[in-house]
Amino acid sequence: MAYTVLDAAKARFPGYDDPAFNVLSRTRLDARLCALLPVSRREDWPNHANYAQGAEDLRAIHAAMLQNAANVTHALAALASGGFSQHASQRHTV
């Protein structure tokens, strides 16, 4: 099974499925989430103790997004060429 953006987010943020935190179901930032976010300037971010881990987490999420896009591209190309089968759809789960 493919590693998805949601898998990356769930691994990094326990409780990601909570409607207050899930970006797919919320309409704005929840007050609880806003309270967790420090007020800072962008220039100060590299000085934060968790900056390196946060950057690595964002890279992992980005890599998962790129892989998902590649899977969709491959599946659409196969579909367009008539070469898409049930077996192929199982290999390219998005």
DSSP file (Angstrom, degrees, kcal/mol; ACC not computed):
  #  RESIDUE AA STRUCTURE BP1 BP2  ACC     N-H-->O    O-->H-N    N-H-->O    O-->H-N    TCO  KAPPA ALPHA  PHI   PSI    X-CA   Y-CA   Z-CA
    1    1 A M              0   0    0      0, 0.0     2,-0.1     0, 0.0    90,-0.1   0.000 360.0 360.0 360.0 144.6    0.0    0.0    0.0
    2    2 A A        -     0   0    0     91,-0.2     2,-0.6     1,-0.1    90,-0.0  -0.416 360.0-119.1 -74.4 145.4    1.2    3.5   -0.8
    3    3 A Y        -     0   0    0     -2,-0.1     2,-0.2     4,-0.0    65,-0.1  -0.771  41.1-161.4 -83.3 121.5    2.3    5.9    1.9
    4    4 A T     >  -     0   0    0     -2,-0.6     4,-2.1     1,-0.1     5,-0.1  -0.486  33.2-106.3-105.6 171.8    0.0    8.9    1.7
    5    5 A V  H  > S+     0   0    0     59,-0.2     4,-2.5     1,-0.2     5,-0.2   0.893 122.5  53.1 -60.1 -41.1    0.0   12.5    2.9
    6    6 A L  H  > S+     0   0    0      1,-0.2     4,-2.8     2,-0.2    -1,-0.2   0.877 105.8  53.4 -65.2 -36.3   -2.5   11.5    5.5
    7    7 A D  H  > S+     0   0    0      2,-0.2     4,-2.2     1,-0.2    -1,-0.2   0.923 110.1  48.0 -62.1 -43.3   -0.2    8.7    6.7
    8    8 A A  H  X S+     0   0    0     -4,-2.1     4,-1.6     1,-0.2    -2,-0.2   0.915 113.6  46.8 -63.8 -42.9    2.6   11.2    7.1
    9    9 A A  H  X S+     0   0    0     -4,-2.5     4,-2.8     1,-0.2    -2,-0.2   0.914 112.0  49.9 -66.4 -42.2    0.4   13.7    9.0
   10   10 A K  H  < S+     0   0    0     -4,-2.8    -1,-0.2     1,-0.2    -2,-0.2   0.868 109.2  52.7 -64.9 -36.1   -1.0   11.0   11.3
   11   11 A A  H  < S+     0   0    0     -4,-2.2    -1,-0.2    -5,-0.2    -2,-0.2   0.865 118.0  36.6 -66.4 -35.3    2.5    9.7   12.1
   12   12 A R  H  < S+     0   0    0     -4,-1.6    -2,-0.2     1,-0.2    -1,-0.2   0.825 121.9  41.5 -86.9 -34.2    3.6   13.2   13.1
   13   13 A F  S >< S-     0   0    0     -4,-2.8     3,-1.3    -5,-0.2    -1,-0.2  -0.824  74.6-150.1-123.7  92.1    0.5   14.5   14.7
   14   14 A P  T 3  S+     0   0    0      0, 0.0    -3,-0.1     0, 0.0    -4,-0.0  -0.299  88.5  29.5 -56.1 142.0   -1.4   12.2   17.0
   15   15 A G  T >  S+     0   0    0     -5,-0.1     3,-2.3     2,-0.0     6,-0.3   0.641  75.1 144.8  81.0  14.1   -5.1   13.0   17.0
   16   16 A Y  T <   +     0   0    0     -3,-1.3     5,-0.1     1,-0.3    -6,-0.1   0.806  66.1  61.4 -55.5 -31.1   -4.9   14.3   13.4
   17   17 A D  T 3  S+     0   0    0      4,-0.1    -1,-0.3     5,-0.1     5,-0.1   0.605  74.0 113.5 -75.4  -9.8   -8.3   12.9   12.7
   18   18 A D  S X> S-     0   0    0     -3,-2.3     3,-2.2     1,-0.2     4,-2.1  -0.455  76.8-128.0 -58.9 127.1   -9.8   15.2   15.4
   19   19 A P  T 34 S+     0   0    0      0, 0.0    -1,-0.2     0, 0.0     6,-0.1   0.773 106.7  60.9 -53.0 -27.5  -12.0   17.6   13.4
   20   20 A A  T 34 S+     0   0    0      1,-0.2    10,-0.7     6,-0.1    13,-0.1   0.784 117.0  29.4 -70.5 -25.0  -10.4   20.5   15.1
   21   21 A F  T <4 S+     0   0    0     -3,-2.2     2,-0.6    -6,-0.3    -1,-0.2   0.659  93.1 101.4-107.4 -21.1   -7.0   19.5   13.7
   22   22 A N    >X  -     0   0    0     -4,-2.1     4,-1.8     1,-0.2     3,-1.5  -0.550  56.4-157.2 -76.0 115.3   -7.9   17.8   10.5
   23   23 A V  T 34 S+     0   0    0     -2,-0.6    -1,-0.2     1,-0.3    -7,-0.0   0.685  90.3  60.9 -66.7 -17.1   -7.2   20.2    7.6
   24   24 A L  T 34 S+     0   0    0      1,-0.1    -1,-0.3    -3,-0.0    -2,-0.1   0.681 115.7  29.4 -82.4 -16.9   -9.7   18.2    5.4
   25   25 A S  T <4 S+     0   0    0     -3,-1.5     2,-0.2    -6,-0.1    -2,-0.2   0.580 100.6  86.2-119.1 -12.3  -12.6   18.9    7.7
   26   26 A R     <  -     0   0    0     -4,-1.8     3,-0.1     1,-0.1    -6,-0.1  -0.588  53.3-158.5 -91.8 155.3  -12.0   22.2    9.4
   27   27 A T  S    S-     0   0    0      1,-0.3     2,-0.3    -2,-0.2    -1,-0.1   0.629  77.8  -2.9-101.9 -18.9  -13.0   25.6    8.0
   28   28 A R  S    S-     0   0    0     -8,-0.1    -1,-0.3     0, 0.0     2,-0.3  -0.952  95.7 -65.0-158.3 172.3  -10.6   27.6   10.1
   29   29 A L        -     0   0    0     -2,-0.3    -8,-0.1    -3,-0.1     2,-0.1  -0.498  53.6-123.9 -68.2 129.2   -8.0   27.1   12.8
   30   30 A D     >  -     0   0    0    -10,-0.7     4,-2.6    -2,-0.3     5,-0.2  -0.384  18.3-118.0 -68.9 149.7   -9.6   26.0   16.1
   31   31 A A  H  > S+     0   0    0      1,-0.2     4,-1.9     2,-0.2     5,-0.1   0.863 116.1  54.7 -58.9 -36.8   -9.0   28.1   19.2
   32   32 A R  H  > S+     0   0    0      2,-0.2     4,-0.8     1,-0.2    -1,-0.2   0.901 110.0  46.1 -63.8 -39.8   -7.2   25.1   20.8
   33   33 A L  H >> S+     0   0    0      1,-0.2     3,-0.9     2,-0.2     4,-0.9   0.915 109.9  53.2 -68.8 -43.0   -4.8   24.8   17.8
   34   34 A C  H >< S+     0   0    0     -4,-2.6     3,-0.8     1,-0.3    -1,-0.2   0.875 104.3  57.0 -58.6 -37.2   -4.2   28.6   17.7
   35   35 A A  H 3< S+     0   0    0     -4,-1.9    -1,-0.3     1,-0.2    -2,-0.2   0.773 103.9  53.8 -65.8 -25.4   -3.2   28.4   21.4
   36   36 A L  H << S+     0   0    0     -3,-0.9    -1,-0.2    -4,-0.8    -2,-0.2   0.684  91.6  88.0 -80.9 -18.5   -0.6   25.8   20.6
   37   37 A L  S << S-     0   0    0     -4,-0.9     2,-0.1    -3,-0.8    -4,-0.0  -0.699  76.4-134.7 -87.5 123.7    1.0   28.1   17.9
   38   38 A P        -     0   0    0      0, 0.0     2,-0.7     0, 0.0    -2,-0.1  -0.441  18.2-117.3 -73.9 149.3    3.7   30.4   19.2
   39   39 A V        +     0   0    0     -2,-0.1     2,-0.3     2,-0.0     0, 0.0  -0.778  58.8 141.8 -83.2 118.3    3.7   34.0   18.1
   40   40 A S        -     0   0    0     -2,-0.7     2,-0.3     3,-0.0     3,-0.0  -0.959  50.7-109.8-152.3 167.2    7.0   34.4   16.2
   41   41 A R    >>  -     0   0    0     -2,-0.3     3,-1.7     1,-0.1     4,-0.6  -0.789  32.3-119.1-100.7 148.9    8.6   36.0   13.3
   42   42 A R  G >4 S+     0   0    0     -2,-0.3     3,-1.2     1,-0.3    -1,-0.1   0.844 112.9  61.7 -55.3 -36.1    9.8   33.9   10.4
   43   43 A E  G 34 S+     0   0    0      1,-0.3    -1,-0.3     2,-0.1     4,-0.2   0.772 101.5  54.1 -63.0 -24.8   13.4   35.0   11.0
   44   44 A D  G X4 S+     0   0    0     -3,-1.7     3,-1.4     1,-0.2     4,-0.4   0.624  82.8  89.5 -84.8 -13.4   13.3   33.4   14.4
   45   45 A W  G X< S+     0   0    0     -3,-1.2     3,-2.2    -4,-0.6    -1,-0.2   0.881  79.8  57.3 -55.9 -45.9   12.1   29.9   13.2
   46   46 A P  G 3  S+     0   0    0      0, 0.0    -1,-0.3     0, 0.0     6,-0.1   0.745 101.7  59.1 -60.6 -19.5   15.7   28.5   12.7
   47   47 A N  G <  S+     0   0    0     -3,-1.4    -2,-0.2    -4,-0.2     2,-0.1   0.558  81.1 108.7 -83.8  -7.1   16.4   29.2   16.3
   48   48 A H  S X  S-     0   0    0     -3,-2.2     3,-1.7    -4,-0.4     4,-0.3  -0.469  76.2-127.3 -72.8 141.9   13.6   27.0   17.5
   49   49 A A  T 3  S+     0   0    0      1,-0.3     3,-0.3    -2,-0.1     4,-0.2   0.792 108.6  41.9 -59.5 -31.4   14.6   23.7   19.2
   50   50 A N  T 3> S+     0   0    0      1,-0.2     4,-2.7     2,-0.1    -1,-0.3   0.228  81.3 108.0-101.4  13.7   12.4   21.6   16.9
   51   51 A Y  H <> S+     0   0    0     -3,-1.7     4,-2.5     1,-0.2     5,-0.2   0.921  79.0  48.0 -59.3 -46.9   13.1   23.5   13.7
   52   52 A A  H  > S+     0   0    0     -4,-0.3     4,-2.1    -3,-0.3    -1,-0.2   0.912 114.1  46.4 -63.0 -43.1   15.2   20.7   12.1
   53   53 A Q  H  > S+     0   0    0     -4,-0.2     4,-2.5     2,-0.2    -1,-0.2   0.909 112.2  51.2 -66.6 -40.8   12.6   18.0   13.0
   54   54 A G  H  X S+     0   0    0     -4,-2.7     4,-2.2     1,-0.2    -2,-0.2   0.904 110.0  49.2 -62.1 -41.1    9.8   20.2   11.7
   55   55 A A  H  X S+     0   0    0     -4,-2.5     4,-2.0    -5,-0.2    -1,-0.2   0.902 111.1  50.1 -64.3 -40.7   11.6   20.7    8.4
   56   56 A E  H  X S+     0   0    0     -4,-2.1     4,-2.1     2,-0.2    -2,-0.2   0.897 109.4  51.5 -64.6 -40.4   12.2   17.0    8.1
   57   57 A D  H  X S+     0   0    0     -4,-2.5     4,-2.3     1,-0.2    -2,-0.2   0.910 109.3  49.9 -62.9 -42.1    8.5   16.3    8.7
   58   58 A L  H  X S+     0   0    0     -4,-2.2     4,-2.4     1,-0.2    -1,-0.2   0.880 109.0  52.4 -64.5 -37.1    7.5   18.8    6.0
   59   59 A R  H  X S+     0   0    0     -4,-2.0     4,-2.6     2,-0.2    -1,-0.2   0.906 109.4  49.8 -63.8 -40.4   10.0   17.1    3.6
   60   60 A A  H  X S+     0   0    0     -4,-2.1     4,-2.1     2,-0.2    -2,-0.2   0.910 111.9  47.3 -64.7 -42.2    8.4   13.7    4.4
   61   61 A I  H  X S+     0   0    0     -4,-2.3     4,-2.0     2,-0.2    -1,-0.2   0.905 112.7  49.6 -64.8 -41.3    4.9   15.1    3.8
   62   62 A H  H  X S+     0   0    0     -4,-2.4     4,-2.4     2,-0.2    -2,-0.2   0.904 109.2  51.8 -64.0 -42.1    6.1   16.7    0.5
   63   63 A A  H  X S+     0   0    0     -4,-2.6     4,-2.4     1,-0.2    -1,-0.2   0.897 109.4  50.3 -62.0 -40.3    7.7   13.4   -0.6
   64   64 A A  H  X S+     0   0    0     -4,-2.1     4,-2.4     2,-0.2   -59,-0.2   0.892 109.8  50.9 -64.6 -39.1    4.4   11.6    0.0
   65   65 A M  H  X S+     0   0    0     -4,-2.0     4,-2.3     2,-0.2    -2,-0.2   0.914 110.6  48.6 -64.1 -42.6    2.5   14.2   -2.0
   66   66 A L  H  X S+     0   0    0     -4,-2.4     4,-2.3     2,-0.2    -2,-0.2   0.905 111.3  49.8 -64.0 -41.6    4.9   13.9   -4.9
   67   67 A Q  H  X S+     0   0    0     -4,-2.4     4,-2.4     2,-0.2    -2,-0.2   0.913 110.4  50.0 -63.8 -42.5    4.6   10.1   -4.8
   68   68 A N  H  X S+     0   0    0     -4,-2.4     4,-2.3     1,-0.2    -1,-0.2   0.906 110.3  50.3 -62.1 -41.1    0.8   10.3   -4.8
   69   69 A A  H  X S+     0   0    0     -4,-2.3     4,-2.5     1,-0.2    -1,-0.2   0.901 110.5  49.8 -63.6 -40.1    0.9   12.7   -7.8
   70   70 A A  H  X S+     0   0    0     -4,-2.3     4,-2.6     2,-0.2    -2,-0.2   0.895 109.8  51.5 -64.9 -39.9    3.2   10.2   -9.6
   71   71 A N  H  X S+     0   0    0     -4,-2.4     4,-2.5     2,-0.2    -2,-0.2   0.917 111.6  46.6 -62.3 -43.5    0.8    7.4   -8.8
   72   72 A V  H  X S+     0   0    0     -4,-2.3     4,-2.7     2,-0.2     5,-0.2   0.922 112.4  50.5 -65.2 -43.6   -2.1    9.4  -10.2
   73   73 A T  H  X S+     0   0    0     -4,-2.5     4,-2.3     1,-0.2    -2,-0.2   0.923 112.4  46.9 -59.3 -45.4   -0.2   10.4  -13.3
   74   74 A H  H  X S+     0   0    0     -4,-2.6     4,-2.4     2,-0.2    -2,-0.2   0.921 113.0  48.5 -63.6 -44.9    0.8    6.7  -14.0
   75   75 A A  H  X S+     0   0    0     -4,-2.5     4,-2.5     1,-0.2    -2,-0.2   0.902 112.4  48.4 -63.9 -41.4   -2.7    5.5  -13.4
   76   76 A L  H  X S+     0   0    0     -4,-2.7     4,-2.6     2,-0.2    -1,-0.2   0.891 111.3  50.2 -67.0 -38.8   -4.2    8.1  -15.8
   77   77 A A  H  X S+     0   0    0     -4,-2.3     4,-1.7    -5,-0.2     6,-0.2   0.912 112.4  47.3 -64.3 -41.9   -1.6    7.4  -18.5
   78   78 A A  H  <>S+     0   0    0     -4,-2.4     5,-2.1     2,-0.2     6,-0.6   0.909 112.7  49.3 -65.4 -41.4   -2.4    3.7  -18.2
   79   79 A L  H ><5S+     0   0    0     -4,-2.5     3,-1.0     4,-0.2    -2,-0.2   0.911 110.2  51.0 -62.5 -43.3   -6.1    4.4  -18.3
   80   80 A A  H 3<5S+     0   0    0     -4,-2.6    -1,-0.2     1,-0.3    -2,-0.2   0.825 111.4  47.7 -65.1 -31.7   -5.7    6.6  -21.4
   81   81 A S  T 3<5S-     0   0    0     -4,-1.7    -1,-0.3    -5,-0.2    -2,-0.2   0.459 114.1-116.0 -89.8   0.0   -3.7    3.9  -23.2
   82   82 A G  T < 5S+     0   0    0     -3,-1.0    -3,-0.2    -4,-0.4    -2,-0.1   0.581  86.9 113.3  79.7   9.1   -6.3    1.3  -22.4
   83   83 A G      < +     0   0    0     -5,-2.1     2,-0.6    -6,-0.2    -4,-0.2   0.180  37.4 117.8 -99.9  17.7   -3.7   -0.6  -20.3
   84   84 A F        +     0   0    0     -6,-0.6     2,-0.2    -5,-0.2    -9,-0.0  -0.757  38.4 169.6 -90.6 122.3   -5.4   -0.2  -16.9
   85   85 A S     >  -     0   0    0     -2,-0.6     4,-2.2     1,-0.1     5,-0.2  -0.726  50.8-100.1-123.4 173.6   -6.5   -3.4  -15.3
   86   86 A Q  H  > S+     0   0    0     -2,-0.2     4,-1.4     1,-0.2     5,-0.1   0.899 124.6  52.8 -60.0 -40.2   -7.8   -4.5  -11.9
   87   87 A H  H  > S+     0   0    0      1,-0.2     4,-1.3     2,-0.2    -1,-0.2   0.904 109.1  48.7 -62.9 -42.4   -4.2   -5.7  -11.1
   88   88 A A  H  > S+     0   0    0      1,-0.2     4,-1.6     2,-0.2    -1,-0.2   0.873 106.6  56.3 -66.1 -37.1   -2.7   -2.3  -12.0
   89   89 A S  H  < S+     0   0    0     -4,-2.2    -1,-0.2     1,-0.2    -2,-0.2   0.832 105.2  52.4 -66.8 -29.9   -5.3   -0.5   -9.9
   90   90 A Q  H >< S+     0   0    0     -4,-1.4     3,-0.6    -3,-0.2    -1,-0.2   0.836 109.4  49.2 -73.0 -32.3   -4.2   -2.5   -6.9
   91   91 A R  H 3< S+     0   0    0     -4,-1.3    -2,-0.2     1,-0.2    -1,-0.2   0.797 112.6  48.0 -74.1 -29.1   -0.6   -1.6   -7.4
   92   92 A H  T 3< S+     0   0    0     -4,-1.6    -1,-0.2   -91,-0.0     2,-0.2  -0.327  74.0 164.3-112.3  48.5   -1.3    2.1   -7.8
   93   93 A T    <         0   0    0     -3,-0.6   -91,-0.2    -2,-0.2    -3,-0.1  -0.477 360.0 360.0 -67.3 131.7   -3.5    2.8   -4.9
   94   94 A V              0   0    0     -2,-0.2    -1,-0.2   -23,-0.1   -22,-0.1   0.400 360.0 360.0-102.7 360.0   -3.8    6.5   -4.2
